[in-house]
Amino acid sequence: MTEKLYENNVLLKNCSCTVLACQEKEGRYLVELDRTVFFPEGGGQLSDRGTLGGVSVEYVYEADGRIFHVCGQPLPAGSTVEAALDWQVRLDRMQQHLGEHLLSYACWKLFGANNVGFHMSEDLVAIDLDKELTAEELLQAELLTNEIIWDNRPVTINYLDSEEAAKLPMRKFNSKLKGLLRIVAVEGADCCTCCGTHPPYTGMVGLVKVIRSDKHKQGIRVEFACGRRALLDADSKNSVLLQTAAELSVKPVQVYDGVMRLKEDMAQLRETVKNKTLQLLRQELQQAAGQALRKTDGTPIIKMVTDDSKHIKPLLTLAGGYTDSLSVIFAVQRERLAYAVAAGHDLQADCRVYIKVLNEVFNGRGGGKVDCTQGGADFCADWQERLQQALQAMQKLQ
Ligand SMILES: [Zn+2]
């Protein structure tokens, strides 16, 4: 049985201990000690990390009442080693964990919203509430949480029999729990059963910042950050905000308006470019129509070459204006060729016959309806010669 030093003194960063056993498992070594400062993963709180006799402790877990320290190297049973916590990791765990207690308390106290789920990983902390709160209500809960932190109230651990514990004003209590229970109480605020590590004073949490909330089941999921994480989160967002504000030449608080203005400008520009492109394509098609080839029966074949397959659709619409002609539209892009054949509605032509010629000449694929077909092929350097060849074949079609 390992003595859990973290249960009575969460500020203990080191201890001298004896290795009781060390077993190899899947290339790692599971070390058991007579006593430990390492909190094993549990109750939603992540495991501590650190070193044992200089050997890295990657993960700690409890199973069947035994605490296993997962190490990269073996430690001889019977040896005395120094256990040292990675304090930054432990402090982070405690800040997120007690921050979660306090934010849950504030949501419950102010609005009757219960914490029904807790999620904690290296880069996310979130609680699930069983009712929806507005953004304004969440801000109020955030403020109360931080006021309790700034009060620097004591956090006490007591062991009470379940019947005694049930009489306390607890935020949540599982009446099925029996025997001696570990009660964590924040003076004048949260009180609940918990096995995790908590700072002795709320001030150590530093800050709780709600980051976002999203609808989740009947309530919401609230993502937040505490302590150092909250600071780093604010730092990175502030940096992005300042850079963006500088790019927009506005104050940070004006960034949203600045982006909205840019979006409007962009939409107007897109519209202008679209209209100008259409105008240009119309002129080019007109020019191409003036130089149309002729089939043996006299039907004009308009050849239109462009450098963007996005032009094909508007060109097909414009080609509809040439009711007695066949239009062959060809888009040449770096890796891909795209083409279309359209027949004016005064013609009796079947465009599928014409696209077949293009497919054969370019080893491409394509098809469509009688009056309009589209296809494409891989780029080839001799596309001009091949197109010429295809057009000559089309001229001869009956
Ligand atoms: Zn706790």
Residues whose N, C-alpha, C, O or C-beta is under 5 A from the ligand:
A	BS01	ZN	C194 G196
